[in-house]
Amino acid sequence: MDPIKRFKQERTERISAYKENQDLQSATADFMRASLDALYSYNFTWLGRPVIQYPQDLMALQEIVWRLRPDLIIELGIAHGGSLIYQASLLELCGGRGEVVGVDIDIRSHNRAEIEAHPLSHRISMIEGSSVEPEVVDQVRARAAGAETVMLCVDSMHSHAHVLQELELYAPLVTPGSYAVVFDGIIEHMPESFSAERPWGPGDNPLTATRAFLQKHHDFEVDEALEDKLQITAAPSGYLRRTL
């Protein structure tokens, strides 16, 4: 067998066996609990900006973007801008005219200044406003018009109702074969105390919204093989591939 094909086959077989690897499953669960309590994902930067993600999820995004070469990546939630910079850097490596548009209800002035001053800002645009307001949705739809490949990342307010509304509004913009990635479904598996002062928590979070969305929208499916490979992720059942 060709060595490249053999390597890929071995990798596929290895990943498929992870579901039955109890030691790995247990170690992953222990790490996720301890790392969430320690705010582990807040420790990283990407090209100078804080990127509040697990490195494993960044690796998954890199694989998706490099394979799909999207014309547009929609980011719902900006925070410090690290994810915008990350996506822009991937698009820069891909070449072409790909861009990322970020939406946030409150783009703080110091974060906006840092993002706009970044060397990759030419691939980034930002819209301030609620992601579910009609005028904001219309602006994003206009940017997606004519794009051959559109990808969506959902990472703003984490309540069930809000995430479900975002998916209903923006998932139709995702092109077949591309992804809607819903972050922070890990909230479902966290102690209630972690979200005690938040309008979300176990039973009311991005994962519950994703499950509700998938019950109605059969043109999306969870990329289970990708999640099996990651093990450590803040987006359980959140890598949604559009099939139709």
C-alpha positions as a LaTeX table, in Angstrom:
\begin{tabular}{lrrr}
\hline
Residue & $x$ (\AA) & $y$ (\AA) & $z$ (\AA) \\
\hline
Met1 & 0.00 & 0.00 & 0.00 \\
Asp2 & 1.11 & 3.55 & $-0.72$ \\
Pro3 & 2.75 & 4.87 & 2.51 \\
Ile4 & 0.55 & 7.98 & 2.61 \\
Lys5 & $-2.61$ & 5.92 & 2.24 \\
Arg6 & $-1.34$ & 3.49 & 4.87 \\
Phe7 & $-0.69$ & 6.32 & 7.33 \\
Lys8 & $-4.19$ & 7.73 & 6.80 \\
Gln9 & $-5.77$ & 4.31 & 7.21 \\
Glu10 & $-3.85$ & 3.65 & 10.43 \\
Arg11 & $-4.93$ & 7.03 & 11.75 \\
Thr12 & $-8.59$ & 6.35 & 10.95 \\
Glu13 & $-8.45$ & 2.97 & 12.64 \\
Arg14 & $-6.71$ & 4.43 & 15.69 \\
Ile15 & $-9.28$ & 7.21 & 16.09 \\
Ser16 & $-12.23$ & 4.85 & 15.65 \\
Ala17 & $-10.88$ & 2.75 & 18.53 \\
Tyr18 & $-10.93$ & 5.71 & 20.95 \\
Lys19 & $-14.63$ & 5.21 & 21.68 \\
Glu20 & $-13.76$ & 1.93 & 23.39 \\
Asn21 & $-10.61$ & 3.23 & 25.12 \\
Gln22 & $-11.86$ & 3.62 & 28.68 \\
Asp23 & $-8.53$ & 4.87 & 30.03 \\
Leu24 & $-8.44$ & 7.66 & 27.45 \\
Gln25 & $-12.09$ & 8.55 & 28.02 \\
Ser26 & $-11.58$ & 8.74 & 31.78 \\
Ala27 & $-8.39$ & 10.80 & 31.49 \\
Thr28 & $-10.10$ & 13.20 & 29.10 \\
Ala29 & $-13.06$ & 13.70 & 31.43 \\
Asp30 & $-10.75$ & 14.29 & 34.39 \\
Phe31 & $-8.69$ & 16.84 & 32.45 \\
Met32 & $-11.74$ & 18.71 & 31.21 \\
Arg33 & $-13.16$ & 19.05 & 34.73 \\
Ala34 & $-9.87$ & 20.21 & 36.21 \\
Ser35 & $-8.96$ & 22.54 & 33.33 \\
Leu36 & $-12.36$ & 24.23 & 33.28 \\
Asp37 & $-12.09$ & 24.96 & 36.99 \\
Ala38 & $-8.57$ & 26.34 & 36.41 \\
Leu39 & $-9.68$ & 28.55 & 33.47 \\
Tyr40 & $-7.05$ & 26.80 & 31.36 \\
Ser41 & $-8.42$ & 28.01 & 28.02 \\
Tyr42 & $-7.87$ & 31.65 & 29.01 \\
Asn43 & $-4.09$ & 31.27 & 28.95 \\
Phe44 & $-3.31$ & 31.33 & 25.23 \\
Thr45 & $-2.71$ & 33.95 & 22.57 \\
Trp46 & $-2.61$ & 33.75 & 18.79 \\
Leu47 & $-0.25$ & 36.18 & 17.06 \\
Gly48 & $-0.46$ & 38.52 & 20.01 \\
Arg49 & $-4.18$ & 38.45 & 20.88 \\
Pro50 & $-5.88$ & 36.40 & 23.61 \\
Val51 & $-7.68$ & 33.44 & 22.06 \\
Ile52 & $-10.01$ & 31.84 & 24.59 \\
Gln53 & $-10.11$ & 28.35 & 23.10 \\
Tyr54 & $-8.64$ & 24.94 & 23.79 \\
Pro55 & $-5.64$ & 24.28 & 21.53 \\
Gln56 & $-7.32$ & 21.10 & 20.30 \\
Asp57 & $-10.25$ & 23.10 & 18.95 \\
Leu58 & $-7.86$ & 25.46 & 17.19 \\
Met59 & $-6.21$ & 22.45 & 15.57 \\
Ala60 & $-9.61$ & 21.20 & 14.39 \\
Leu61 & $-10.47$ & 24.60 & 12.91 \\
Gln62 & $-7.14$ & 24.64 & 11.11 \\
Glu63 & $-7.85$ & 21.28 & 9.50 \\
Ile64 & $-11.30$ & 22.39 & 8.38 \\
Val65 & $-10.20$ & 25.76 & 6.99 \\
Trp66 & $-7.19$ & 24.36 & 5.15 \\
Arg67 & $-9.34$ & 21.69 & 3.53 \\
Leu68 & $-12.29$ & 23.92 & 2.62 \\
Arg69 & $-10.54$ & 27.23 & 1.84 \\
Pro70 & $-13.71$ & 29.22 & 2.73 \\
Asp71 & $-14.45$ & 32.58 & 1.14 \\
Leu72 & $-16.14$ & 33.74 & 4.34 \\
Ile73 & $-15.95$ & 32.74 & 7.99 \\
Ile74 & $-18.67$ & 34.17 & 10.22 \\
Glu75 & $-17.65$ & 34.56 & 13.89 \\
Leu76 & $-20.46$ & 35.25 & 16.36 \\
Gly77 & $-18.65$ & 36.61 & 19.40 \\
Ile78 & $-15.41$ & 38.60 & 19.29 \\
Ala79 & $-14.17$ & 39.17 & 22.88 \\
His80 & $-10.43$ & 39.99 & 22.63 \\
Gly81 & $-10.29$ & 39.17 & 18.93 \\
Gly82 & $-7.93$ & 36.22 & 19.09 \\
Ser83 & $-10.28$ & 33.95 & 17.17 \\
Leu84 & $-10.68$ & 36.58 & 14.45 \\
Ile85 & $-6.92$ & 36.87 & 14.13 \\
Tyr86 & $-6.59$ & 33.08 & 14.13 \\
Gln87 & $-9.10$ & 32.62 & 11.33 \\
Ala88 & $-7.58$ & 35.49 & 9.37 \\
Ser89 & $-4.14$ & 33.91 & 9.63 \\
Leu90 & $-5.47$ & 30.63 & 8.24 \\
Leu91 & $-7.14$ & 32.44 & 5.36 \\
Glu92 & $-3.91$ & 34.32 & 4.68 \\
Leu93 & $-2.07$ & 31.01 & 4.38 \\
Cys94 & $-4.76$ & 29.65 & 2.10 \\
Gly95 & $-4.35$ & 32.60 & $-0.25$ \\
Gly96 & $-7.25$ & 33.95 & $-2.24$ \\
Arg97 & $-9.65$ & 36.58 & $-0.97$ \\
Gly98 & $-11.12$ & 34.84 & 2.07 \\
Glu99 & $-12.29$ & 37.05 & 4.93 \\
Val100 & $-13.69$ & 36.70 & 8.42 \\
Val101 & $-16.53$ & 38.84 & 9.74 \\
Gly102 & $-16.99$ & 39.11 & 13.49 \\
Val103 & $-20.21$ & 40.08 & 15.25 \\
Asp104 & $-20.45$ & 41.19 & 18.88 \\
Ile105 & $-22.96$ & 43.21 & 20.85 \\
Asp106 & $-20.12$ & 45.08 & 22.57 \\
Ile107 & $-16.79$ & 45.51 & 20.80 \\
Arg108 & $-14.72$ & 47.22 & 23.43 \\
Ser109 & $-12.65$ & 50.10 & 22.15 \\
His110 & $-9.30$ & 48.73 & 23.30 \\
Asn111 & $-9.99$ & 45.37 & 21.63 \\
Arg112 & $-11.17$ & 47.04 & 18.42 \\
Ala113 & $-8.01$ & 49.17 & 18.32 \\
Glu114 & $-5.77$ & 46.11 & 18.71 \\
Ile115 & $-7.63$ & 44.14 & 16.04 \\
Glu116 & $-7.64$ & 47.03 & 13.57 \\
Ala117 & $-3.90$ & 47.60 & 14.11 \\
His118 & $-3.02$ & 43.94 & 13.53 \\
Pro119 & $-1.14$ & 43.00 & 10.33 \\
Leu120 & $-4.00$ & 40.66 & 9.38 \\
Ser121 & $-6.75$ & 43.26 & 9.77 \\
His122 & $-7.18$ & 43.45 & 6.00 \\
Arg123 & $-8.97$ & 40.10 & 6.17 \\
Ile124 & $-11.22$ & 41.11 & 9.08 \\
Ser125 & $-14.40$ & 43.14 & 9.35 \\
Met126 & $-16.48$ & 43.69 & 12.48 \\
Ile127 & $-20.14$ & 44.42 & 13.09 \\
Glu128 & $-21.25$ & 45.76 & 16.47 \\
Gly129 & $-24.73$ & 44.76 & 17.51 \\
Ser130 & $-26.74$ & 41.78 & 18.67 \\
Ser131 & $-26.22$ & 38.80 & 16.41 \\
Val132 & $-29.98$ & 38.18 & 16.31 \\
Glu133 & $-31.06$ & 41.72 & 15.37 \\
Pro134 & $-32.46$ & 41.80 & 11.81 \\
Glu135 & $-30.19$ & 44.61 & 10.63 \\
Val136 & $-27.10$ & 42.72 & 11.80 \\
Val137 & $-28.27$ & 39.49 & 10.19 \\
Asp138 & $-28.92$ & 41.38 & 6.95 \\
Gln139 & $-25.38$ & 42.78 & 6.95 \\
Val140 & $-23.90$ & 39.31 & 7.34 \\
Arg141 & $-26.17$ & 37.86 & 4.68 \\
Ala142 & $-25.04$ & 40.57 & 2.29 \\
Arg143 & $-21.41$ & 39.62 & 2.90 \\
Ala144 & $-22.22$ & 35.93 & 2.33 \\
Ala145 & $-24.02$ & 36.60 & $-0.95$ \\
Gly146 & $-22.07$ & 35.04 & $-3.78$ \\
Ala147 & $-19.54$ & 33.29 & $-1.55$ \\
Glu148 & $-18.83$ & 29.75 & $-2.71$ \\
Thr149 & $-17.85$ & 28.41 & 0.71 \\
Val150 & $-19.12$ & 29.84 & 4.00 \\
Met151 & $-18.25$ & 28.63 & 7.48 \\
Leu152 & $-19.87$ & 29.62 & 10.80 \\
Cys153 & $-18.50$ & 29.74 & 14.36 \\
Val154 & $-21.01$ & 30.35 & 17.17 \\
Asp155 & $-19.43$ & 31.66 & 20.37 \\
Ser156 & $-21.39$ & 34.59 & 21.79 \\
Met157 & $-24.08$ & 34.42 & 24.50 \\
His158 & $-24.35$ & 30.79 & 25.58 \\
Ser159 & $-28.01$ & 30.40 & 26.54 \\
His160 & $-30.11$ & 27.76 & 24.79 \\
Ala161 & $-32.58$ & 30.25 & 23.33 \\
His162 & $-29.92$ & 32.60 & 21.99 \\
Val163 & $-27.74$ & 29.91 & 20.41 \\
Leu164 & $-30.74$ & 28.20 & 18.85 \\
Gln165 & $-31.87$ & 31.51 & 17.37 \\
Glu166 & $-28.36$ & 32.14 & 16.00 \\
Leu167 & $-28.33$ & 28.71 & 14.38 \\
Glu168 & $-31.74$ & 29.25 & 12.83 \\
Leu169 & $-30.61$ & 32.61 & 11.43 \\
Tyr170 & $-27.08$ & 31.83 & 10.28 \\
Ala171 & $-26.85$ & 28.11 & 9.58 \\
Pro172 & $-28.67$ & 28.56 & 6.23 \\
Leu173 & $-25.65$ & 30.61 & 5.12 \\
Val174 & $-23.32$ & 27.63 & 5.63 \\
Thr175 & $-22.61$ & 25.98 & 2.30 \\
Pro176 & $-22.90$ & 22.22 & 1.74 \\
Gly177 & $-19.79$ & 20.41 & 2.92 \\
Ser178 & $-18.84$ & 23.27 & 5.23 \\
Tyr179 & $-19.33$ & 23.59 & 8.99 \\
Ala180 & $-21.22$ & 25.38 & 11.70 \\
Val181 & $-19.10$ & 25.07 & 14.84 \\
Val182 & $-20.93$ & 25.63 & 18.12 \\
Phe183 & $-18.60$ & 26.34 & 21.03 \\
Asp184 & $-19.03$ & 25.95 & 24.78 \\
Gly185 & $-21.45$ & 23.06 & 24.76 \\
Ile186 & $-19.12$ & 21.78 & 27.48 \\
Ile187 & $-21.28$ & 23.85 & 29.85 \\
Glu188 & $-23.73$ & 20.94 & 29.82 \\
His189 & $-21.13$ & 18.76 & 31.56 \\
Met190 & $-19.92$ & 21.34 & 34.08 \\
Pro191 & $-21.09$ & 21.75 & 37.69 \\
Glu192 & $-23.97$ & 24.20 & 38.09 \\
Ser193 & $-21.76$ & 26.32 & 40.35 \\
Phe194 & $-19.56$ & 27.20 & 37.38 \\
Ser195 & $-22.45$ & 29.09 & 35.75 \\
Ala196 & $-24.17$ & 30.22 & 38.94 \\
Glu197 & $-24.10$ & 33.92 & 37.97 \\
Arg198 & $-24.74$ & 33.37 & 34.27 \\
Pro199 & $-27.95$ & 33.10 & 32.26 \\
Trp200 & $-26.93$ & 29.60 & 31.18 \\
Gly201 & $-25.88$ & 26.32 & 32.75 \\
Pro202 & $-26.57$ & 22.57 & 32.59 \\
Gly203 & $-29.81$ & 22.07 & 30.69 \\
Asp204 & $-29.65$ & 25.54 & 29.10 \\
Asn205 & $-26.57$ & 26.00 & 26.92 \\
Pro206 & $-25.12$ & 25.64 & 23.42 \\
Leu207 & $-25.19$ & 21.83 & 23.52 \\
Thr208 & $-28.90$ & 21.69 & 24.34 \\
Ala209 & $-29.50$ & 24.24 & 21.58 \\
Thr210 & $-27.47$ & 22.19 & 19.11 \\
Arg211 & $-29.46$ & 19.06 & 19.91 \\
Ala212 & $-32.73$ & 20.93 & 19.39 \\
Phe213 & $-31.45$ & 22.36 & 16.10 \\
Leu214 & $-30.41$ & 18.95 & 14.79 \\
Gln215 & $-33.82$ & 17.48 & 15.54 \\
Lys216 & $-35.33$ & 19.86 & 13.00 \\
His217 & $-32.51$ & 20.31 & 10.50 \\
His218 & $-31.44$ & 17.02 & 8.98 \\
Asp219 & $-29.14$ & 18.71 & 6.50 \\
Phe220 & $-26.57$ & 19.01 & 9.32 \\
Glu221 & $-24.81$ & 16.20 & 11.14 \\
Val222 & $-22.26$ & 15.98 & 13.93 \\
Asp223 & $-18.77$ & 15.14 & 12.67 \\
Glu224 & $-18.25$ & 12.40 & 15.22 \\
Ala225 & $-14.92$ & 11.25 & 13.78 \\
Leu226 & $-13.47$ & 14.72 & 14.31 \\
Glu227 & $-14.70$ & 14.82 & 17.89 \\
Asp228 & $-13.32$ & 11.32 & 18.54 \\
Lys229 & $-9.95$ & 12.55 & 17.34 \\
Leu230 & $-9.97$ & 15.64 & 19.52 \\
Gln231 & $-11.19$ & 14.10 & 22.77 \\
Ile232 & $-10.45$ & 17.43 & 24.50 \\
Thr233 & $-12.90$ & 20.03 & 23.19 \\
Ala234 & $-15.12$ & 22.84 & 24.42 \\
Ala235 & $-17.54$ & 22.01 & 21.60 \\
Pro236 & $-18.92$ & 18.50 & 22.25 \\
Ser237 & $-21.28$ & 17.54 & 19.41 \\
Gly238 & $-20.58$ & 21.03 & 18.10 \\
Tyr239 & $-18.79$ & 20.36 & 14.82 \\
Leu240 & $-21.80$ & 20.35 & 12.53 \\
Arg241 & $-21.18$ & 19.50 & 8.89 \\
Arg242 & $-23.77$ & 20.53 & 6.34 \\
Thr243 & $-24.59$ & 17.63 & 4.08 \\
Leu244 & $-27.16$ & 19.17 & 1.73 \\
\hline
\end{tabular}
